Amino acid sequence: MRRSTSTNRGHLLARNALGERHLVRRLFQLYAGLALYGASSALLVRSGLGLEPWNVLHQGLSERTGLSMGVVLTALGALILLLWIPLRQRPGLGTVSNVLVIGVAMDATLAVVPDAHNMAVRVALMVSGIVLNGAATGLYIAARFGPGPRDGLMTGLHQRTGVSVRLVRTAIEITVVVTGFLLGGTVGVGTLLYAVAIGPFAQLFLRVFAVPVAGEGSTVVAGRTPRRAILRS
């Protein structure tokens, strides 16, 4: 009986230790993913060949207001969080961190990476930005700390209206791209390639960076969040 109790206690301690290690890894992935997301988005900016949908809007607003893209991204993210209230969405650590980290990482990268003028360099920046953005998405979502504010807006509208996630996402992204373009944001081949490539890259990196669930032998790769939402800065 004592041996059984001792064994159970040992298993419990081992699970707790494993859970702590997983938590440390998840936190690392969360902030590494967010920082990499901001940096990869900055590479797309410097390529000048087109941005991901939300950053077309951020760049357009930046051009009109004189604020940096990072500041615009952060401010708009905070405003979108206010829309979560009527949509009854609950923010997590990842949600708040998304608002605070990505914009800072983007502005920091823009400060050290100059505009590219050679076409080969611009293409390299575009491709690197898209691939790294996919890796950042996998890191962030696999950490399982909650969706970004723009993803929560999308899923919240889906839940409140009954319209499919795909249709809601498409409508939102068309709206932000058109609005951003009219404000001066950059739309180009990079925008199209990003739209085509980000899904496969995100799914690939979700598998690469999947964190095992404490107490289970399997890993969480996709769950519901990746099928419904991909982090959009």
Buried (B, 14 or more C-beta within 10 A) or exposed (E): EEEEEEEEEEEEEEEEEEEEEBEEBBBEBBBBBBBBBBBBBBBBBBBBBBBBBBBBBBBBBBBEEEBBBBBBBBBBBEEBBEBBEEBEBEBBEBBBBBBEBBBBBBBBBBEEBEEBEEEEBBBBBBBBBBBBBBBBBBBBBBBBBBBBBBBBBBBBBBBEEEEEBEEBBEEBBEEBBBBBBEBEBBBBEBBEBBBEBBEEBBBBBBEEBBBBEBEEEEEBBBEEBBEBBBBBB
